[in-house]
């Protein structure tokens, strides 16, 4: 046997597989059409019907003995479709309840600050942002970054100087 190849099916398993394939071929189109009409979305209908057939295949030994196996598949497909409808309705209701909040664009000062921050070295920028915007103490920054407090103080000092240079008239003329 070639490694990775599926083992050969027994004659009984092969017959069951052929039986399921025939069942699928004979009933799929009709069931998909029903669910398409119900859901209004062909891809969604295909998904729920395929899922129903996958579940049927896993239980085919038992389902094939039913008087009407397609009724079982149909019921599963409709249950899946109904479940998707409920989820979709819940999501739509949630979204409807959300109020859109309009936020003004950033002020010219904010734009200039962000531009200036982007122009200074990363370590200095990180220290300045954590301290002044994130409101972390020098000790908290040192702990987070795994450095001495003196190092953070140095970064803040150099960061303020670099930021000041970027924000001065000289830095804005670039």
Backbone as a chain_set.jsonl record, in Angstrom:
{"seq": "XXXXXXXXXXXXXXXXXXXXXXXXXXXXXXXXXXXXXXXXXXXXXXXXXXXXXXXXXXXXXXXXXXXXXXXXXXXXXXXXXXXXXXXXXXXXXXXXXXXXXXXXXXXXXXXXXXXXXXXXXXXXXXXXXXXXXXXXXXXXXXXXXXXXXXXXXXXXXXXXXXXXXXXXXXXXXX", "coords": {"N": [[0.844, -1.172, 0.0], [0.503, 2.256, -0.771], [1.986, 4.894, 0.973], [-0.042, 7.205, 2.703], [-2.188, 6.883, 1.041], [-5.677, 6.148, 0.917], [-7.073, 3.394, 2.67], [-8.277, 0.457, 1.0], [-11.799, 0.178, 0.469], [-14.184, -1.96, 2.062], [-16.346, -4.397, 0.485], [-18.947, -4.016, 1.369], [-18.83, -1.447, 2.488], [-18.145, -0.023, 0.208], [-20.425, -0.424, -1.339], [-22.298, 0.913, 0.24], [-21.317, 3.468, 0.024], [-21.654, 3.961, -2.721], [-24.433, 3.811, -2.762], [-25.108, 6.031, -1.17], [-24.0, 8.075, -2.761], [-25.622, 7.909, -5.036], [-28.103, 8.54, -3.892], [-27.578, 11.165, -3.065], [-27.054, 12.437, -5.554], [-29.557, 12.18, -6.725], [-31.242, 13.694, -5.126], [-30.205, 16.15, -4.3], [-30.359, 18.602, -5.915], [-33.088, 19.327, -5.886], [-33.565, 19.757, -3.149], [-31.733, 21.813, -2.625], [-32.83, 23.815, -4.218], [-35.251, 24.281, -2.878], [-34.336, 25.329, -0.433], [-32.974, 27.542, -1.362], [-35.053, 29.11, -2.325], [-36.268, 29.646, 0.098], [-34.247, 30.905, 1.676], [-33.223, 32.857, -0.022], [-30.683, 33.215, -0.903], [-28.328, 31.84, -2.835], [-25.738, 30.723, -2.329], [-25.776, 30.469, 0.446], [-27.878, 28.671, 0.715], [-26.779, 26.454, -0.576], [-24.703, 25.914, 1.214], [-26.079, 25.158, 3.63], [-27.476, 22.913, 2.763], [-25.411, 21.243, 1.882], [-24.137, 20.842, 4.349], [-26.13, 19.43, 5.684], [-26.202, 17.072, 4.141], [-23.616, 16.144, 4.651], [-23.842, 15.504, 7.344], [-25.733, 13.497, 7.108], [-24.296, 11.604, 5.649], [-22.407, 10.796, 7.526], [-24.017, 9.32, 9.16], [-25.103, 7.399, 7.581], [-25.467, 4.618, 7.523], [-27.522, 4.107, 9.339], [-29.507, 5.999, 8.55], [-30.07, 5.291, 5.944], [-31.788, 3.208, 6.202], [-34.238, 4.27, 6.769], [-37.663, 4.96, 5.924], [-37.973, 7.232, 4.354], [-35.299, 8.695, 3.605], [-34.561, 11.205, 2.576], [-36.276, 12.943, 3.817], [-35.204, 13.172, 6.349], [-32.764, 14.473, 5.787], [-33.772, 16.794, 4.653], [-35.118, 17.924, 6.864], [-32.95, 18.421, 8.594], [-31.506, 20.272, 7.032], [-33.371, 22.383, 6.848], [-33.567, 23.024, 9.561], [-30.959, 23.933, 10.025], [-30.977, 26.165, 8.321], [-32.965, 27.718, 9.54], [-31.733, 28.197, 11.981], [-29.589, 29.759, 11.11], [-31.013, 31.944, 10.148], [-32.044, 32.946, 12.553], [-29.679, 33.683, 13.893], [-28.759, 35.632, 12.128], [-30.848, 37.48, 12.255], [-30.648, 38.245, 14.937], [-28.131, 39.471, 14.899], [-28.647, 41.564, 13.103], [-30.6, 42.986, 14.515], [-29.079, 43.76, 16.725], [-27.172, 45.418, 15.443], [-28.862, 47.432, 14.47], [-29.592, 48.674, 16.809], [-27.339, 49.946, 17.538], [-25.937, 53.087, 17.732], [-24.764, 55.32, 15.401], [-21.897, 57.088, 15.913], [-20.691, 60.202, 15.38], [-17.5, 61.316, 14.85], [-15.38, 64.04, 15.071], [-12.799, 64.984, 12.805], [-9.226, 64.734, 13.32], [-7.611, 67.391, 15.069], [-5.615, 70.138, 13.749], [-3.375, 70.428, 15.396], [-3.184, 67.901, 16.572], [-2.646, 66.326, 14.332], [-0.165, 67.38, 13.639], [1.288, 66.63, 15.911], [1.204, 63.814, 15.804], [2.545, 63.405, 13.4], [5.043, 64.461, 14.098], [5.769, 62.725, 16.194], [6.053, 60.369, 14.74], [8.4, 60.865, 13.46], [10.483, 60.676, 15.246], [12.982, 58.596, 16.915], [12.1, 55.137, 17.503], [12.242, 53.97, 20.186], [12.358, 56.259, 21.809], [10.002, 57.488, 21.048], [8.154, 55.579, 21.93], [8.514, 55.665, 24.721], [7.761, 58.343, 25.282], [5.069, 58.332, 24.422], [3.957, 56.318, 26.105], [4.367, 57.517, 28.607], [3.238, 60.181, 28.517], [0.811, 60.025, 27.116], [-0.233, 57.49, 27.67], [-0.044, 57.659, 30.373], [1.705, 56.326, 32.141], [3.943, 55.728, 34.815], [7.449, 56.542, 35.304], [8.669, 54.397, 36.552], [6.855, 52.306, 35.952], [7.085, 52.143, 33.18], [9.782, 51.439, 32.987], [9.718, 48.907, 34.174], [8.007, 47.548, 32.388], [9.51, 47.667, 30.014], [11.825, 46.461, 30.781], [14.14, 47.773, 31.673], [16.399, 50.056, 33.388], [15.22, 52.698, 35.575], [16.554, 55.078, 35.181], [17.307, 54.866, 32.529], [14.848, 55.077, 31.248], [14.21, 57.703, 31.985], [16.192, 59.031, 30.584], [15.441, 58.387, 27.945], [12.982, 59.731, 27.872], [13.789, 62.39, 28.206], [15.446, 62.782, 25.935], [13.527, 62.169, 24.038], [11.588, 64.217, 24.401], [13.146, 66.402, 23.637], [13.711, 65.767, 20.943], [11.112, 65.7, 19.964], [10.337, 68.331, 20.434], [12.035, 69.615, 18.651], [11.022, 68.641, 16.24], [8.491, 69.761, 16.282], [8.956, 72.452, 16.236], [9.219, 75.521, 14.321], [11.257, 75.095, 12.489], [11.242, 72.301, 12.152], [8.746, 71.889, 10.999], [8.858, 72.935, 8.456], [9.783, 71.176, 6.575]], "CA": [[0.0, 0.0, 0.0], [1.241, 3.495, -0.863], [1.806, 5.708, 2.163], [-0.901, 8.357, 2.492], [-3.368, 6.52, 0.282], [-6.747, 5.618, 1.75], [-7.159, 1.941, 2.552], [-9.395, 0.061, 0.14], [-13.056, -0.03, 1.179], [-14.761, -3.304, 1.953], [-17.438, -4.423, -0.499], [-20.132, -3.453, 2.017], [-18.615, -0.008, 2.582], [-18.188, 0.498, -1.155], [-21.835, -0.433, -1.743], [-22.948, 1.983, 0.994], [-20.841, 4.71, -0.564], [-22.358, 4.119, -3.998], [-25.832, 4.059, -2.422], [-25.201, 7.423, -0.741], [-23.73, 8.919, -3.928], [-26.843, 7.904, -5.863], [-29.09, 9.291, -3.123], [-27.172, 12.568, -3.133], [-27.254, 12.911, -6.927], [-30.979, 12.2, -7.049], [-32.044, 14.563, -4.257], [-29.544, 17.408, -3.94], [-30.86, 19.777, -6.647], [-34.416, 19.689, -5.398], [-33.447, 20.29, -1.796], [-31.061, 23.107, -2.717], [-33.799, 24.764, -4.772], [-36.191, 24.633, -1.809], [-33.66, 26.193, 0.537], [-32.674, 28.8, -2.039], [-36.294, 29.888, -2.314], [-36.519, 30.047, 1.486], [-33.211, 31.804, 2.169], [-32.978, 33.951, -0.946], [-29.237, 33.321, -1.145], [-27.933, 30.538, -3.388], [-24.556, 30.199, -1.631], [-26.228, 30.082, 1.791], [-28.67, 27.451, 0.533], [-25.825, 25.386, -0.879], [-23.989, 25.599, 2.452], [-26.89, 24.397, 4.592], [-27.798, 21.604, 2.189], [-24.181, 20.437, 1.946], [-23.943, 20.46, 5.748], [-27.12, 18.384, 5.986], [-25.746, 15.832, 3.502], [-22.437, 15.671, 5.397], [-24.347, 14.856, 8.558], [-26.386, 12.26, 6.69], [-23.264, 10.646, 5.258], [-21.802, 10.261, 8.745], [-24.991, 8.422, 9.79], [-25.779, 6.776, 6.461], [-25.835, 3.227, 7.816], [-28.831, 4.13, 9.991], [-30.463, 6.809, 7.793], [-30.45, 4.58, 4.713], [-32.865, 2.25, 6.507], [-35.484, 5.006, 6.959], [-38.593, 4.915, 4.79], [-37.746, 8.412, 3.519], [-34.069, 9.341, 4.076], [-34.495, 12.6, 2.171], [-37.011, 13.723, 4.816], [-34.253, 13.459, 7.425], [-31.83, 15.471, 5.284], [-34.537, 18.029, 4.505], [-35.354, 18.471, 8.202], [-31.673, 18.957, 9.077], [-31.203, 21.47, 6.241], [-34.282, 23.454, 7.276], [-33.166, 23.432, 10.916], [-29.75, 24.747, 9.868], [-31.381, 27.439, 7.727], [-33.679, 28.469, 10.576], [-30.723, 28.637, 12.942], [-28.854, 30.866, 10.49], [-31.927, 33.082, 10.139], [-32.085, 33.495, 13.913], [-28.408, 34.371, 14.155], [-28.716, 36.814, 11.283], [-31.813, 38.425, 12.803], [-30.062, 38.78, 16.17], [-27.052, 40.389, 14.514], [-29.267, 42.741, 12.501], [-31.214, 43.732, 15.615], [-27.983, 44.378, 17.483], [-26.606, 46.511, 14.657], [-29.841, 48.507, 14.412], [-29.599, 49.36, 18.1], [-26.106, 50.715, 17.692], [-26.035, 54.428, 17.167], [-23.534, 55.787, 14.773], [-21.39, 58.28, 16.572], [-19.818, 60.953, 14.5], [-16.328, 61.89, 15.509], [-14.695, 65.032, 14.246], [-11.445, 64.621, 12.406], [-8.209, 65.228, 14.257], [-7.274, 68.815, 14.958], [-4.297, 70.355, 13.133], [-2.338, 70.177, 16.407], [-3.06, 66.448, 16.719], [-1.968, 65.851, 13.12], [1.245, 67.776, 13.748], [1.9, 65.813, 16.96], [1.38, 62.453, 15.282], [3.612, 63.476, 12.39], [6.313, 64.666, 14.816], [6.087, 61.475, 16.893], [6.494, 59.382, 13.749], [9.736, 61.22, 12.969], [11.542, 60.466, 16.251], [13.321, 57.172, 17.046], [11.038, 54.301, 18.071], [12.325, 53.85, 21.656], [12.011, 57.553, 22.392], [8.573, 57.668, 20.771], [7.404, 54.678, 22.809], [8.6, 56.203, 26.083], [6.951, 59.562, 25.336], [3.656, 57.958, 24.317], [3.55, 55.616, 27.326], [4.379, 58.421, 29.758], [2.36, 61.344, 28.406], [-0.523, 59.67, 26.63], [-0.665, 56.331, 28.446], [0.026, 58.055, 31.779], [2.487, 55.391, 32.942], [5.057, 56.358, 35.529], [8.781, 56.137, 34.852], [8.872, 53.051, 37.086], [6.035, 51.344, 35.196], [7.695, 51.992, 31.851], [11.027, 50.684, 33.181], [9.335, 47.511, 34.416], [7.47, 47.001, 31.142], [10.553, 47.563, 29.003], [12.941, 45.687, 31.308], [15.327, 48.622, 31.75], [16.486, 50.858, 34.605], [14.456, 53.938, 35.544], [17.425, 56.101, 34.6], [17.236, 54.713, 31.067], [13.565, 55.65, 30.823], [14.335, 59.157, 32.129], [17.018, 59.475, 29.464], [14.599, 58.301, 26.742], [11.986, 60.801, 27.928], [14.48, 63.657, 27.977], [15.824, 62.846, 24.519], [12.282, 62.169, 23.262], [11.022, 65.571, 24.461], [14.004, 67.276, 22.83], [13.487, 65.43, 19.529], [9.751, 66.107, 19.645], [10.365, 69.802, 20.362], [12.684, 69.995, 17.395], [10.084, 68.337, 15.145], [7.327, 70.655, 16.353], [9.362, 73.857, 16.041], [9.049, 75.99, 12.942], [12.282, 74.466, 11.655], [10.836, 70.933, 11.848], [7.519, 71.874, 10.198], [9.108, 73.444, 7.101], [10.324, 70.122, 5.713]], "C": [[0.892, 1.238, 0.0], [0.938, 4.327, 0.383], [0.942, 6.921, 1.838], [-2.149, 8.025, 1.698], [-4.412, 5.937, 1.232], [-6.796, 4.104, 1.587], [-8.359, 1.578, 1.682], [-10.639, -0.2, 0.994], [-13.509, -1.477, 1.027], [-15.904, -3.234, 0.946], [-18.706, -3.811, 0.077], [-20.013, -1.936, 2.086], [-18.693, 0.639, 1.204], [-19.634, 0.563, -1.651], [-22.592, 0.692, -1.042], [-22.562, 3.34, 0.412], [-21.551, 4.982, -1.891], [-23.822, 4.461, -3.763], [-26.018, 5.522, -2.006], [-24.986, 8.365, -1.921], [-24.955, 9.021, -4.832], [-27.944, 8.73, -5.185], [-28.815, 10.789, -3.231], [-27.481, 13.138, -4.519], [-28.734, 13.069, -7.259], [-31.756, 13.261, -6.262], [-31.458, 15.948, -4.014], [-30.183, 18.63, -4.602], [-32.197, 20.259, -6.107], [-34.339, 20.34, -4.026], [-32.758, 21.664, -1.81], [-32.006, 24.173, -3.251], [-34.795, 25.215, -3.707], [-35.56, 25.627, -0.834], [-33.268, 27.531, -0.077], [-33.905, 29.7, -2.029], [-36.582, 30.417, -0.906], [-35.537, 31.117, 1.946], [-32.98, 33.022, 1.278], [-31.513, 34.157, -1.279], [-28.75, 31.94, -1.576], [-26.747, 29.919, -2.64], [-24.934, 29.712, -0.231], [-27.023, 28.777, 1.715], [-27.751, 26.258, 0.271], [-25.099, 24.96, 0.389], [-24.831, 24.754, 3.398], [-27.236, 23.012, 4.058], [-26.563, 20.696, 2.221], [-23.931, 19.965, 3.376], [-24.905, 19.337, 6.139], [-26.692, 17.044, 5.371], [-24.498, 15.282, 4.197], [-22.865, 14.943, 6.665], [-25.026, 13.529, 8.221], [-25.354, 11.193, 6.334], [-22.631, 9.99, 6.485], [-22.714, 9.241, 9.429], [-25.703, 7.534, 8.755], [-26.225, 5.345, 6.749], [-27.23, 3.169, 8.437], [-29.866, 4.84, 9.124], [-30.934, 6.086, 6.537], [-31.563, 3.568, 4.957], [-34.212, 2.934, 6.705], [-36.37, 4.847, 5.727], [-38.341, 6.065, 3.815], [-36.495, 9.153, 4.004], [-33.972, 10.823, 3.704], [-35.256, 13.481, 3.164], [-36.083, 14.102, 5.973], [-33.303, 14.571, 6.995], [-32.543, 16.821, 5.154], [-34.74, 18.703, 5.868], [-34.071, 19.106, 8.75], [-31.338, 20.261, 8.337], [-32.091, 22.638, 6.666], [-33.942, 23.93, 8.685], [-31.919, 24.318, 10.858], [-30.095, 26.131, 9.306], [-32.088, 28.313, 8.761], [-32.706, 29.009, 11.616], [-29.933, 29.816, 12.384], [-29.714, 32.119, 10.43], [-31.959, 33.752, 11.508], [-30.813, 34.269, 14.234], [-28.33, 35.674, 13.373], [-29.667, 37.889, 11.823], [-31.275, 39.06, 14.087], [-28.97, 39.796, 15.856], [-27.62, 41.681, 13.933], [-29.903, 43.612, 13.572], [-30.155, 44.448, 16.429], [-27.434, 45.585, 16.733], [-27.561, 47.696, 14.565], [-29.846, 49.328, 15.698], [-28.358, 50.214, 18.32], [-26.289, 52.066, 17.023], [-24.69, 54.815, 16.584], [-23.117, 57.08, 15.457], [-20.41, 58.958, 15.641], [-18.676, 61.539, 15.316], [-15.682, 62.88, 14.547], [-13.31, 64.514, 13.89], [-10.439, 65.19, 13.391], [-7.917, 66.715, 14.005], [-5.913, 68.953, 14.267], [-3.154, 70.095, 14.116], [-2.103, 68.676, 16.566], [-2.313, 65.87, 15.527], [-0.477, 66.17, 13.197], [1.964, 66.922, 14.789], [2.161, 64.398, 16.458], [2.499, 62.412, 14.254], [4.978, 63.614, 13.063], [6.721, 63.4, 15.555], [6.637, 60.432, 15.926], [7.926, 59.636, 13.295], [10.838, 60.977, 13.996], [11.802, 58.972, 16.405], [12.275, 56.398, 17.864], [11.082, 54.232, 19.602], [11.908, 55.14, 22.344], [10.516, 57.804, 22.238], [7.738, 56.828, 21.737], [7.396, 55.217, 24.237], [7.714, 57.437, 26.232], [5.465, 59.22, 25.317], [3.187, 57.276, 25.598], [3.433, 56.574, 28.51], [3.31, 59.509, 29.654], [0.95, 61.016, 27.932], [-1.086, 58.502, 27.431], [-0.649, 56.555, 29.944], [0.677, 57.003, 32.671], [3.616, 56.147, 33.614], [6.371, 55.863, 34.936], [9.051, 54.706, 35.309], [8.096, 51.99, 36.327], [6.619, 51.09, 33.804], [8.966, 51.156, 31.961], [10.722, 49.204, 33.371], [8.853, 46.849, 33.127], [8.571, 46.747, 30.12], [11.779, 46.783, 29.475], [14.239, 46.475, 31.352], [15.304, 49.384, 33.077], [15.674, 52.14, 34.445], [15.272, 55.07, 34.933], [17.404, 56.059, 33.083], [15.95, 55.34, 30.545], [13.623, 57.167, 30.911], [15.156, 59.735, 30.98], [16.2, 59.46, 28.166], [13.596, 59.446, 26.715], [12.631, 62.156, 27.637], [14.833, 63.825, 26.504], [14.586, 62.885, 23.622], [11.629, 63.536, 23.245], [11.825, 66.52, 23.585], [13.761, 67.031, 21.336], [12.099, 65.88, 19.089], [9.669, 67.629, 19.513], [10.973, 70.282, 19.065], [11.748, 69.766, 16.213], [8.923, 69.325, 15.112], [7.68, 72.121, 16.157], [9.144, 74.259, 14.593], [10.044, 75.335, 12.007], [11.839, 73.063, 11.23], [9.618, 70.864, 10.949], [7.723, 72.349, 8.768], [9.549, 72.365, 6.136], [9.46, 69.811, 4.561]], "O": [[1.914, 1.272, 0.685], [-0.215, 4.449, 0.796], [1.156, 7.588, 0.826], [-3.089, 8.819, 1.684], [-4.067, 5.307, 2.232], [-6.584, 3.589, 0.489], [-9.344, 2.316, 1.637], [-10.543, -0.732, 2.1], [-13.255, -2.128, 0.013], [-16.373, -2.151, 0.598], [-19.462, -3.159, -0.642], [-20.965, -1.218, 1.783], [-19.248, 1.729, 1.056], [-20.012, 1.525, -2.32], [-23.432, 1.352, -1.655], [-23.391, 4.246, 0.322], [-21.993, 6.101, -2.148], [-24.393, 5.294, -4.468], [-26.969, 6.176, -2.435], [-25.712, 9.348, -2.067], [-25.279, 10.098, -5.331], [-28.628, 9.521, -5.836], [-29.73, 11.579, -3.464], [-28.097, 14.198, -4.637], [-29.118, 13.983, -7.989], [-32.827, 13.682, -6.698], [-32.175, 16.839, -3.556], [-30.515, 19.596, -3.915], [-32.403, 21.455, -5.899], [-34.981, 21.362, -3.78], [-33.166, 22.57, -1.083], [-31.983, 25.312, -2.785], [-35.145, 26.394, -3.639], [-36.171, 26.628, -0.462], [-33.234, 28.546, 0.62], [-33.811, 30.897, -1.759], [-37.09, 31.529, -0.755], [-35.939, 32.12, 2.537], [-32.59, 34.086, 1.758], [-31.146, 35.17, -1.875], [-28.757, 30.993, -0.789], [-26.754, 28.722, -2.351], [-24.464, 28.666, 0.218], [-26.855, 27.89, 2.552], [-27.938, 25.183, 0.84], [-24.9, 23.766, 0.615], [-24.355, 23.743, 3.914], [-27.283, 22.046, 4.82], [-26.668, 19.515, 2.552], [-23.554, 18.813, 3.591], [-24.523, 18.403, 6.845], [-26.809, 16.002, 6.015], [-24.349, 14.065, 4.315], [-22.316, 13.897, 7.01], [-24.904, 12.557, 8.966], [-25.518, 10.022, 6.676], [-22.353, 8.79, 6.489], [-22.241, 8.395, 10.188], [-26.773, 6.99, 9.027], [-27.268, 4.915, 6.256], [-28.026, 2.291, 8.105], [-30.984, 4.348, 8.972], [-32.078, 6.255, 6.116], [-32.212, 3.121, 4.011], [-35.233, 2.254, 6.802], [-35.876, 4.625, 4.622], [-38.475, 5.9, 2.603], [-36.611, 10.136, 4.736], [-33.369, 11.608, 4.435], [-34.911, 14.65, 3.334], [-36.162, 15.207, 6.509], [-33.063, 15.51, 7.754], [-31.984, 17.861, 5.503], [-34.553, 19.913, 6.0], [-34.108, 20.205, 9.304], [-30.929, 21.24, 8.962], [-31.608, 23.758, 6.825], [-34.023, 25.126, 8.966], [-31.834, 25.328, 11.557], [-29.565, 27.143, 9.765], [-31.832, 29.515, 8.841], [-32.842, 30.143, 12.075], [-29.64, 30.767, 13.109], [-29.219, 33.227, 10.634], [-31.907, 34.978, 11.609], [-30.865, 35.372, 14.777], [-27.888, 36.696, 13.897], [-29.324, 39.071, 11.843], [-31.426, 40.263, 14.301], [-28.899, 40.855, 16.48], [-27.13, 42.768, 14.237], [-29.765, 44.835, 13.546], [-30.32, 45.616, 16.782], [-27.251, 46.653, 17.318], [-27.12, 48.845, 14.579], [-30.078, 50.537, 15.67], [-28.336, 51.092, 19.183], [-26.743, 52.155, 15.882], [-23.639, 54.652, 17.204], [-23.89, 58.032, 15.558], [-19.435, 58.362, 15.182], [-18.89, 62.177, 16.347], [-15.47, 62.586, 13.37], [-12.735, 63.697, 14.61], [-10.783, 66.043, 14.209], [-7.975, 67.202, 12.876], [-5.147, 67.991, 14.207], [-2.094, 69.605, 13.726], [-0.961, 68.231, 16.682], [-1.441, 65.017, 15.695], [0.366, 65.337, 12.863], [3.113, 66.53, 14.585], [3.243, 63.854, 16.677], [3.308, 61.484, 14.245], [5.947, 62.973, 12.658], [7.896, 63.035, 15.549], [7.573, 59.702, 16.254], [8.593, 58.727, 12.8], [12.018, 61.064, 13.654], [10.941, 58.16, 16.066], [11.658, 56.935, 18.784], [10.052, 54.419, 20.249], [11.19, 55.115, 23.344], [9.849, 58.268, 23.163], [6.744, 57.3, 22.289], [6.352, 55.216, 24.888], [6.989, 57.556, 27.219], [4.691, 59.76, 26.108], [2.128, 57.619, 26.126], [2.513, 56.458, 29.319], [2.558, 59.731, 30.603], [-0.004, 61.686, 28.326], [-2.252, 58.509, 27.825], [-1.175, 55.742, 30.704], [0.262, 56.804, 33.813], [4.174, 57.089, 33.05], [6.404, 54.899, 34.172], [9.593, 53.898, 34.554], [8.609, 50.899, 36.08], [6.639, 49.957, 33.324], [9.207, 50.272, 31.139], [11.393, 48.347, 32.796], [9.246, 45.725, 32.814], [8.562, 45.723, 29.436], [12.668, 46.476, 28.68], [15.313, 45.927, 31.103], [14.307, 49.357, 33.799], [15.463, 52.616, 33.329], [14.723, 55.928, 34.241], [17.476, 57.098, 32.427], [15.954, 56.043, 29.535], [13.138, 57.854, 30.012], [14.842, 60.809, 30.466], [16.259, 60.407, 27.382], [13.378, 60.063, 25.673], [12.071, 62.97, 26.902], [14.56, 64.862, 25.9], [14.584, 63.542, 22.582], [11.161, 63.983, 22.198], [11.256, 67.346, 22.872], [13.623, 67.978, 20.562], [11.926, 66.38, 17.977], [9.021, 68.151, 18.606], [10.491, 71.235, 18.452], [11.682, 70.585, 15.296], [8.431, 69.681, 14.041], [6.794, 72.946, 15.935], [8.909, 73.406, 13.737], [9.717, 75.049, 10.855], [12.037, 72.674, 10.079], [9.454, 69.894, 10.208], [6.829, 72.176, 7.939], [9.677, 72.646, 4.945], [9.795, 68.943, 3.755]]}, "num_chains": 1, "name": "protein.A"}
